[in-house]
Amino acid sequence: MKMELDWKAIDRWIFGEAWTGSKVGEHAAVLCEAIGPRWASSEGENKAVEYIREQFVGMGLAGVGLEEFELNTWAHGQAEARVDDVAIDLLPYNRCPACALEGPIVDAGFGTEHDLDKVRDQLKGRIAVMHLAMEPFTTPVPANIRLAALAEAGVVAVVAIDPKDGRRVEYHNGGDWREPETAELPFPAVTTSREHGRLLQQWAKEGRRLKLVVESRFYKAPAHNVVGEISGVRWPGERLVLGGHHDTVYGAPGGNDNASGTIAVMETARVLAGLKAELGIDPGMDLCFATYSAEEQKFQGASEYVRRHCADKPRLAINLDELSAGHMKGVVLSFAHLRDFVQGQLDTMGDGLKCHVMSQLDATSDHFPFLRQGIDAAHLWRWRFRGRHADADYHHEPADTADKLNVRELKEYAGQLARLLLRLSHQAPEQWPVNTVKKEAVKQRLHKERGTVVRVY
């Protein structure tokens, strides 16, 4: 029997609760200020997952739990660089190996082939300085390929120049997760500020030497995903997943990246749980909520979630990451067969939200482990590159504090996501386009896309 729902009344309640009942500010204060940095496996992350678990329980979600797994992790201690008596702005790359080096500096430009050809006879045994940004107007070359080219040329370490100004430096990853063999750095790599990068380029011309020290270690430690759900009343066992990572990079409070996504998961769950409790409106399918560990460490948390929960494919998994960079404009898919179906549900919401499909498989956040298995997955955060707030360019750095989280817009995200998930959950399984994507086809597509820079719009 078809369930008749008064969507106008439901939408009114959802948006009213998302705005007037919001706990966005409260959650931000706890996650970013009371707890602070949440590097996966750290004490900060342990406090965060317990807080999120308590919130899920308080909402009345079913099946709430912490799902432990063994994390392949890394930590660093001292990290410094000096030229004579001048200390250089520096952060190590994520998973940078330990080193204690001293050597002449060579300016490798943007690390592209024509830049390396100019200095190829000078690279072996030296410390290269390279712009992290893409070279303007040329065919874009991913950073992992430029690093590999420098390794092949014999450099012993790389100092990458962060494109941000004001002596800001952030943690970066050296690999492209579409290419597992590039997951680990081929040599020690660190980032310096734009201003100090300019100094290093000048000093390279003068034959100056750089001393570089990074203390780090690799080890295994327990980490946890947090899960909970609202059971569907019409097609139990059919699932929609809403998730986002709760971890941060080393030393960053993670306001935009990714307390914004974590809180949007929590608030969407709270609103839909309240709809069930107060109005008796249930989802048609199971709605599964998760916050993932270790997105910043090769998506190990989301990969574990997929391993445990996705032997049978969910209908759709939506990933939330860096939501404070701009207001919600729509949904981005990686496989095209759901485009018209999702757009149809967005159209019923009447707010002009759009569904698009990326031309490449995007391996920059926790939707990728789902895509790798041929599971339909969507994300919202890539839209931050169009209409991004001028003050929103904060993620892998200590300045990504609670004030970078846009409270007002997160209320909208929670309301719109709740509306969309509820609508999707009440579409009968036979109305959903069939997902015929196989893992082997994904593997072939990833191979074809090797060496490309993912389009962001």
N, C-alpha and C positions, 0 to 999 in steps of 0.2 A: 504494500500500500504506500502510495506517495505521501510524504510528510509535507503538509502545507505550512510554510513559515511566513510570518509577517516581517519581511526583511527591513521595512522602514522602521518598525518599532525596535527590531534587533539592532540596526545600525545606530539608532538614536541612543540606545542603552550603552552599546559598545563605546561610542565616542565620548559619551558623557563620563563613563567610568575611566576610560583611558586618560582623560584630561583632569577631571576633578578628584579622582581617586588615586592619582599618580603617586608612585613611590620612586620616581626616577632620581630626584635629588637625594633622597635618603640612601638609595643603593650606591650612588656615586660617592657620597661621603664615606661610606663604609669601605667600598672596594678600593678607591683611589687614595683616600687619606688615612683612615684608620688602619687599613691593611697595607696599601701601597703596592710596590712591585710584586709581581706574581709569576716570576720565572718558574716554569714547570718543574716540580719536585721540591721546590723551596718551601720554607715555613710560611711564606706569604701565600703561596698557592694552597697549602693545606688549610689555612684559615679561610681563604676564599671559597673553596669547595664546601666546607662545612657551613658557611653562611648561606650559600646558594641552596644547599640541601635543606636547611632549616626553612628557607623561604618557600621552597617547593612543598614541603610538608604542611606549612601554614596555609597554603592555598588550597589544600585538599587534593593535590594531584595523587594519582595512583602510581604504584610501582616505583616510588622515589628511592634512589640509592646512589651510592658512590661506587663506581666500577674501576677497580684498581688494575693497573697493568705495569709492566716493567718498561721503564723509559731509558733509552740510550741518550744520555745527557752530557753536559759540558759545563764547566765553570771556569771563570778567570779571576786572577788576582791582579798583581801589578801589571800595568800596561803603560809604557811610556816610550817616547822617542825624543831624542835631543840631537841638535846640530851645534857642536861646541857647547856653549853654556845656555843655549836657547831651548826651552821645553816646547815641544810641538803638540798642538791640540790633537787628541787621539782617542779613538775607541776601537777595540779589536772587532773584526768580523765575528758574527756568530760562529762558534766551533773553530775558532782560530787555533792552530797548534802552537805550543810553547816555542819560544825562541829567545836567543840572546845573540844579536847580530850587530856587526858594524861593517859598513861598506859605502862605497861611493854611490851617489844619487844619479839616476839618469831620468830625463824627462821623456816619458813614453806617450805624451799627448793624450789622445783618446783611446789608445791601445788598439787602434784599427791597423789594418795591414800596411797602409801607406805611411802611417806614423811610425810603425815599427821598422819599416824599411830604412827610414832616415837614420836610425840609431842601432840597427841590428848588430853591428860589430861591437857595440858598447854594452850590450845587455847582460852577457854571461857573467854571473857572480855578483851582479849589482842589485841595488834596491831601486825598483822602478816607481815613479810617481805617475799616476794615471787619472785623468778625469773620469769620474763615475758616470756622468751624463753622456747621452748619445751625442755624437758629432753632428752639428747642424747640417741639414740639407743632404747628408749622405745616407746610403742604405743603412738602417739601424742594425747594429750588431749587439746581441745580448752580452751582458757583463761576463757571464761564465765562459763564453767563447773567447773574449778578450783576455781573460785571466789565463785560460788554457794556452793561448798563443804566447803569452809572456813566459809561462812555465816552460814551454817547448824551446823558447829562446834562451833559457838558462838563468832567468832572474831568480834571486833567492828570497825575495819578499816584495810585496806591493803596498804602497801607500796610496789609497784611492781618495780623490778629492770630492768631498760632499758638495753638491751644487747649491745648498742653502747658504744664505749669508748670515752675518752677525756672529760668526765663529760657532755656529751650531754644527754639531756632529751627531750622527745617529748610527745605530747598529745596522749592519747589512748582512745579507746572505750571499755566499759566493756561488751557489749552485742554481740551476734551473730544475725544479722538481719534475719536469717532464722528462728529464734525462738523468736517471738515478746515478749514473757513473760520475756526474759532476756535483753530487751532493756534498762531498767533502773538498775542502780547499787543497790545491796542489802545493801550497806554500803558505807561510804566515802572511796574512793580509789584514790591514788596519785601515781606518778611515780618518782623515784629517779635515779640518775646516777649509772652506774656500779661501779664506785669507791666508792661512798657513800653507795651503797648497801652492798658492802663488809664490810665497817665499821659497818653498822647496824647488819649484821650477827655476827660479832665479839662481839659487845656490847650486843647482845641477850644472849650470853653465860655468860656474866658478870652480867646479871640481870638489865641492864640499862633501863631507862624509856624514852619514846618519847612524846613530846608535839606536837600536830598537830592541826592547825587552818586552816580552809577553809571557806571563806565568799563567798556565792553564792546564786543565786535566779533563780527561774523558772518563765517565763512569756510568754505572747503572743505578737507578733509584726508582722507588714506586711513585706513580702519579695517578691521578683520578679524573675520570669524566663524571659528570653529574647528570642523572636522568630522571624523568618523571613523565606521566602521560595523563590524558583525559580519554577515557574509553569511548569508542563510537557505539551508537545504539542501532545502527542500521546494517553496517558491514564491518563488524569487529574482525580484526586481523588485517584489514586493509589499512595502510598507514600513510600519514603525512608526517614529515620530520621538520622541525624548526630548531636550528642550532647556531651556536657561535662560540668562539673560543674565549675562555676566561683568563688565559695566561698572558703574560707580557714578555717583552725582552728584558734583559738584565737591567736592573736599576731604574726602570720607567714605571710611573704610576698607572699608565695605560688608560687615560681618559677616553680619547678617541679610539685608540687601539689597545684593548678592545672592550673596555667597560661599556661603551656604547652598544655594541652587539650583544654582550652578555645581558645587560639590563633590558634590551628590547625583547630578548627571549623570555626573561622573567616577567616583564610587564604584559606581554602578549598572553602568556600562560595564566597570569593572574586575572586578566580581563575575561578570558574564556572560561576559567574556573568559576568566576563570579557570575557569569551569564548562566551557567548550569545551576549554580546554587540558588540564585535569586529568581530567575525566570523559568528554570526547568528546561532550558534549551541546550540540548546535547549536540555534539558533532555527530555526523553520520559515520565517519571513519575514525579510527584511533588517531589522536593527535599526540605525537611524541616530541617531547622537549628535551634538549640536551645542551649542556655547555661542555666544550671540549678542552682538554689539556693539550699543551705542546704544539699548538699551531705554529709557534715560532721555532719549533724544532722538528721540521720535516713532517708536519701534520700527523704526528704519531698518535695523538688522542683521537682525532676523527677517523684515522685508519683503524684503530682498535674498535671504535664504535661500529664501523662498517663490518668488520670481521665478526663481531658478536651479534649484530642485529639485522644484517641485510643479506642473509642467504636467500631469503625471499625479498625481492626488490620492493621498497616502498614506492608509492605512486609518485612522490616528489619530495625532495629534500631541499629546504631553503636555508642558505647560509647567510649569517649576518656579521659583517665585519666593517669597521670604520664608518659607522652610520652618522657621526657628527660632522661629516665633511659637507653635507648638503641635504636638502629635504628630499623626501621620497618621490621619485619620478616614475618608477616602474620596476619590472622584474626582468632579469637577464638570464636566458637559458643557454645551454651548450648544445643540446640536441633539439632539432627543429620540430619534431612531431607534436609537441605540446603547445606550440606558439598560438595557434588560433583558439585552442581550447582554453588556455589561461587568459588570453585576451578577452574572450567572451565573458569570463567571470569578472575581470577588471572593468569591463564596460558596464556591468550591472551596478557597479559601485558609483559610477557617475562623476568621477573626479579626474578623468583624463589620463589615468595611469596607463602606461604602455608596456607591452611585452616584446622584447627583442631577442635575437639569437646571436651569440658571438661567432665570429668566423673562425676562431681557433679555440682549442681547449685551454682554458685559463688555469694555470697551476700556481696561483698566488695566494690561495686561502683554502679553508676546510671543505669547500665543495669538491675539490679535486679528488680526494680519495673515493668519493661517490662516483664521479665521472669515470674514474679509472676502471670501475667495475661495471660500467654501462648503466648506471642508475641515473635517472633524471634528477638533475640538481640545478638550482637557481641561486643567484646571488643578487644583491642590491648595490653593494658598495662600489662597484666599478663605475657607477654613474657619478661618483664624486669627481671625476675628471671633467665633467661638463657642469658648469654652474657651481663649482666648488666655492665654498666660503673662503674669503681671502685669508682668514685667520685659522684655517683648518688644516694646514700642512704640518701636522704634528702626529707622529706615530712612534717610531723606534728611538725615542730620546727622553731624557729626564724631564724636559719641558712639556711632555704630554700629560698634563695634570688634569685634575677634576674640572677646572674651568674651561677646558677644551671640549667638554661634553655639552652638547646643545640640548638642554632639558626640554624646551618647547617642541623641537622637532622630533625628539624621541617619543613624546606623547603621540604625535601623529603616526610615527612608525608603528607603535603598538596598536593603535586603533585600526590602521589600514591593514596590517598583517592579520589581526584578529578577524576582520571582515573577510579577507581573502581566504584564509584557512578554513573558516566555517563554510563559506560557499563551496570551496573545492571539496570539502568533506561530505557534502550532501549531493555530489554528483555520482550517480551510480557507476560501479566499476565498468559496466559495459559501455558507458558513455565516454570513458577515457580512451584516447588514441593508444593503440598497442605500442609498447616499447619493444622494438626488435633489435636494439643495439646490443651487440655482443662484446665481450672483453677483447677478443681478438681484433675486432674492427677498431676499437679504441686504440689498441696497441699499434695498429697499422697507421692510424691517423696521427698519433703522437710521433711516430717515426717520420712521417711525411712533413710534420711541422717543426722538426728539429732545426735549431739555428735561427728561428724566426722570433721577432719581438711581438708579443701579444698586443693586438690592437685594443685600445681602451675605449674607443667610441668610433 
